Every structure is written in C-alpha cells, then in structure tokens.
Amino acid sequence: MILEAFSAYLQKQEHRERAPERHLYDWLARILLLPPAPDDMVSRVIHAEIEMIDCNGYRGFEGKSATGHQLLKSLVGYCRSYDHWQFSRWIHELRASDFSR
C-alpha cells in the first residue's frame, strides 16, 4: 500500500533528472510535516513507523521500530530499482550511431 502510494507519486514527478531517493525524501517530509489524516492509512502508517531527524543540519529519516526500518529499506530499494529501470529503458533506446562522431 505504501510502495503503491510512493510509486504513484514518483510517476507524477516532472523532474526526471533528480534521483528517485530525492523524491522519496521530499515525499516523506511532506507527509511527516502535516498531521496524519484520519482517513489516509498511508500517512497514518508513515507517522507511526518513521520519524524525521536532524543530521548535522540536514533532514534525515529513521524507523521508529524494526518494521519502520524495514519500511525505509523497502522504499530505498524501490527507488534503486526504479532508477535501474529508467537507465535500462534509456540504454535500450540508444542506437550504435548515437556513439559515432
């Protein structure tokens, strides 16, 4: 459910040059800065499992429990697979003539 919500958010983003992890951090911050909506299960779970921390002046995220750590690990893994998928799609669109001078 949470991966599906993040996937929908990631697909709507216009900034393709940004790393998916950057979009993840923005998405998590946007959810955590607002109080959890009572009817939005994704925001309630994220508030229950993940917290925003200060890492030497930078925003970071940490799981509140073992399941929160696993959720963050899964979200980062999804970002990496999405990034690999985008790169693979770009590679398959290239032709040999793209590399000639």
N, C-alpha and C positions, 0 to 999 in steps of 0.2 A: 504494500500500500504506500509506504513512504518512498521506496525506489520509483514507483509509478508516478507519484506526485513530482518528485525531483526530475524524472525523465521528461514529463510534460513541460516543466519549467525550462529545462535545458534546451528542448527543441524549439521553444518560442524565442530564444535569445538571438539577437541580431549580430552580436559581436563574436564572429567565428574565430577571430584571431586570438581571443582570450582562452586560456586553458580552462577545461571543464571544472577543475578544482577551484578556480577563482569564482566561477558561477556558483559552485556549491557553498563556498564561504559567504557569498552575498545572500544566497537563498536562506541559509541557516540564520544569519544575522537578522535578516528581515523578519523571520518567524519569531526569533527569540527576543527581539526588541519590542514586540507587541504582546499584550497578554493573550494567553491561549483562548481561542474561540470555543465556546462550549459545544458547538455542533461540528467543529472541524477536528476529526480524530487525528489527522497528521500533525497539526500544531500541538495538540494535547500530548501526543506521544513524544514529540521532539522536546517539548518543555519538561517532560518527566524524565527523559533519558539523557539529554545533552545540556551542557551549560557553556556559556561564553566566558572566557578567561582573558586576562591581560598578560601577554607575553612580551615584556620589555617594550611596552608602548604599542604593540600590535595586537590585533584581535585574534584569539585562538578559540578552539573548541575542545571540549573534553567530555567523555562519557561520565555520567554520574554513577553508573553501575557497570557490571560486566556486560549487560545487554546494551547499554549505551555505548560502550567501547566497541562492541561488535557492530552496532548500527553505523557508527562512524567509519569503521573499517570497511563495511559493505558499501557505503556511499562513496568513499575514496576509490575503492576497487571498481565501482561502476564508472566513475569519472575516467579512470585509466582505460577501461575497456572502450568507453565511448571515444576517447582520444585516439586509441589504436584503430578503431573502426573508421573514424574520419580520415586518418592517414592512409589506411588501406584503400579507401574509396578514391582518394586523391591519386595514389600510385596507379591504380587501375585505369584512371582516365588519361594517364600520360602515354605518349607515343614515343618511339625511338627518335623521331625527327625533332622532338622537343629538346633533345640534348645536343643536336648539331649546332655548329657555329654559323 
